[in-house]
Amino acid sequence: MGVELDIIPIADWFSDISNAPVIISGPCSAESYQQVVNTAKELHKTGKVNVFRAGVWKPRTRPNSFEGVGEIAFEWLKEVKEQFGFKIAVEVASREHVQIALRNHVDILWIGARTASNPFSMTELASELAGTNIPVLVKNPINPDIELWIGALERLNKAGVKKIAAIHRGFFPFEPSEFRNIPLWEVPIELRLRCPSLPIINDPSHISGDRSLLFDVAQKAMDLDFCGLMIESHCNPDNAKSDAKQQVTPADLNRLLNRLVIRDNRSADKSYKDQIDTYRKQIDEIDDRLLNLLWQRMDVVRRIGDIKNRSGVKILQLNRWESLVRKLITKGTKLGLSEVFIKKLLQLVHKESIQQQAEVMNKKED
């Protein structure tokens, strides 16, 4: 179901930012005057960065970690703005943060994953931002709860904030992963389907957690038509006081951006359109067959449920199911399907099969 948001397009936020994708970069944390200005100077040389970001207040997991220098950083950021013409973005998590940032003429605010996960915090921030015209970027909640993400956006919009974008920074991994935060690309894709007018920016730094993975994440975001990237950059990343592994030098950022392939949404080539239309018709036919096959499978499942019910046998037969999963994963991977996809598909089919058998048994009992 679609969500109605009254949003001003990102291209209309500032008269001097018209290129796409929008590139937001700067250090995870503002650590010192020299670090901030040196990083900004090198980023300015790339000619590719639109917005300079820096964490002023850092919501760290442990209290003994570096939590930012606080309000003094705004003097450094003002100089960055004056010297290099960057728009400035900082993270806010409280009414006081918003007040200080606005007082220091910050151009863009972003709301972090922890704050976006808390409706009370979002209500407080929305109330403080009511009547302002400042753009606000909202990172996804820590867990893949799209309703919570949409709710955070809606609270701001209902308060009159119309310059809104979402930031996809990945989700807490509940199992071992190469990523710091697993991308779960299907979540921002679903957000786009639900909120078609909403700009979505990708944050490869927080998804990757490691600079070696940044390019692949950024390229995938571009292939999925995200409207921008937020990538952390530091003049001396190995000695950064926070998130050192995921930050890159401005020179490395420039090389990464130069490698990116920015594809078009469509092609005017007639042969392209003819080929795409042909394949899409094939997909439609295959999908139709898939639905019929799934219906046939569930019809057999209901008959099995009837036999189990008459024989006094429980629904869940775990050994049988585990054996089937192993067999289908082996076959599917040989066909070129990913194990993750096969597992997810089988889990959905199994869940529906159990539900169908349960309905058969409940009807018989009635």
C-alpha positions, 0 to 999 in steps of 0.5 A: 500500500502506498504512503502519501508523503508531501516531499520536495524533490532533492534536486530542488533543495539547493540551487547549486546542487543539480548533479546526480548522484549526490555525493555526501562525504567527510569524516565519521567524526570531527576530531580537530580543526586541522583534520576537518579542514585538511579533509575538506580541502582534499575532498574539494579537489575531487570536484565530485563532493556536494555535501561535507558531513561530520559527526559532532556528537557521536552516539557510541555503543560504549561510554568510553569510546570517542563521543565527538568534540561537541559544539566547538566543531561548528566553528571548523565547519563554518570555515569549511563552508566559507573556504570550499563552498560545501553544504554542511551536514551533521547528525542530530539526536535531540532538541538541543542538537537541532537548536545548536545546528540551526543556530550555526547555519548547518545546511542538512541534518541527518538522523541516525539509526538508533534515533530513527528506531525510537518513535518518542525521539522522532516525535521530539525531533519533528516537533523541534523541526516544525516550521523550519525549511532544512533538509532532513535525512533519515537513516534506516532503523537498526532492525529491518522494520520498514514500518518503523522507518516509514513512521519516522519519515511520516512524523517529520512530514506531518510536522511540515518537513518537506525536504526529506530523504532516506538513508539506507545504511544496512541492518544489524546482522543477526548472523556472521556476515562480511558486512558490518550491517547487512544491506537487505536491499529488498527493504529500501526497494520496498520503501521506494515502492511504498513511497515513490516520491522519496529520495533514497541515499545509500551509505556504503560506509556503514554497510561495509564496515571495511573500505575494501567492500565500499566500491561493490556496495556503492556500485550496486546502489547505483545499479538500483537507482539510488539518488546519492551516496554518503561515504566517509572520508578522512585525511588520515583514516588509519588514525581516525578516532571512530570507525577507522576501517570504513573510512577512505582518503579523499584520493581513494574516494575520488578513485572509487567514484571514477570507477562507478558506472552510472547507468540510464533508467531506459534506452531509446534504442528500439532493439533494446525495447523489443528485446526487453519486451520479449523477455518480460513477456516470458517472465510473465508467462513463467510467473503464471506457471509458478503460481499454478504450480504453487497452487497445485503444491498446496492442494497436495499439502491439504490432502496430506493434512487430511491424511495426518488428521485422520491418522492422528499424526502431527503436522510438523515432520522436521526430519522430512523437511530438513532432508528436503531442504538439503536436497533442494539446496544441492540441486538449486545451487547446481542450477546457479541459484544462491543458497540464501535465495533457496532457503528464503523461498523454501521457508516461505513455502514451508510456512504456508504449507503448515498453515494450510495443513493447520486449516484442514485439521481445524475444519475437521475438528469443527 
